């Protein structure tokens, strides 16, 4: 009865562990690329930073999940993670160039800016995930 699940545990563990490492690496890279540290701001109680980073993480995780579901290939998942990470970072850079005050708004805790950046990240993540074949 549980044999298929038990037999799949090693594959699950490798995909899950790799995905968690990729997610942590992306979150740290995202934190480094912004002119402020979301992690520091979140520790200080900044909701806008939490929303922004949360949206970026969700936007990054969606394509990874789809790549696993579509390909069942660990290397494909890693490849899509690289692409998804690059897309998410480009979205942030483009938003920052289009709306330079975002650099000030997030550290000031302006929720509207956090929701806007998170929405961009999730929206692009959904599009990215949908394009994986």
N, C-alpha and C positions, 0 to 999 in steps of 0.2 A: 504494500500500500504506500509506504513512504520511500520505497527504493528510488523512484525517479528524483525525488527531492534530495535524498542522501547522495546519490550519484552526481548530482549537479552542484553540490556544495563546494567542491574545489574551484570550479569555474566561477561560481557566484563570488567566492572569496577573492579570487584574483581580480575580477572586474570591479568589485566593490572597493577593495583596497586601493587599486589603481585610480579609480574615480575619486576617492577621498583625497589621495595625495595630489592629484591634478587640481581638485577644487581648492585645496589649501594653497597650493603653489599659485593658482590664479588669484586668489584673494590677496595674498601677499604682494604679488606683482601689481595688482590693481592699486593696492594701498601705496606702493612705492611710486607709481606713475602719477598719482594725483599730487598737487602742490601742498596738500595737507594730509595728515594721517587719519583715515577713517577709523582705524582701530583705536587710536588715542582719543579721538573725538567721541567714539562710542563709549569708551571707558568713562568719559566725562559726562555721559548722559545725553549726547547730541543725537536727537531722533532723526534729523535730516541725514546725517552721515550713516546711521543704521539703515535707513530706507534705501539710500543710494547703494551701499555695499550689498545689501540684501537683494536688490533688483539685479545688480551685476552678477551675483552668484547664481541666482535663478536663471538669468539669461545665458549663463555659461553652462549650467547643468543640463538644461533642456536638450541641446544638441548632443551632448555626451550620452544621455539616456536613449535618445533616438538612434544614435549610431550603434549602441549595443543591441537594441531591439532589432535593428535592420540587418546588421552584419554578423553579430555574435563573434566578433574578431577583436581581440585586445589591441592589436596594432592599429586597426582602423579607428578604434575609440580614441587612442592616443593622437592619431593624426587629426581627427575631427576636433579634439580638445585644443590642439595647437591653433587650428583655424578659428574655432569659436573664441578662444582667448584673444587672438589678434583682432577679430571683428569687434568684440566687446571693448577692447582698448581703443580701437579706431572710433567707435561710437562716442566714447567719452571725450576723446580729443576733438572730434567734430562738434560735439555739443559745447565744449569749452570755447572753441573758436567762434562758434555762432553766438554764444551767450557768455561773454567774458566775465560777467558778474557772478557766474556760478562759482568761480574760485573764491568769492567772498561769502556767497549765500550759504553754502554748506557749513563752513566753520561757524557762521553766525546762527546756525540752527534753523534756517528758513525751510520749513516743511515743504512748501510748494516746489522748491528747487529739488529737494530730495525725491519727491514723488515724480517730478518730470524726468529726472535722470533714471530713476528706477523703471519707469514706464518705457523709456527708450530702450533700456537694456533688455527688459523682458520681451518687448515687441520684436526687437532685432533677434533675440534668442529664439523666439518662436519661428520667425522667418528662416533663420539659419537651420533650425531643426527640421523644418518642413522641406528644405532643399536637399537634405541628405537622402541619397538613393542607394 
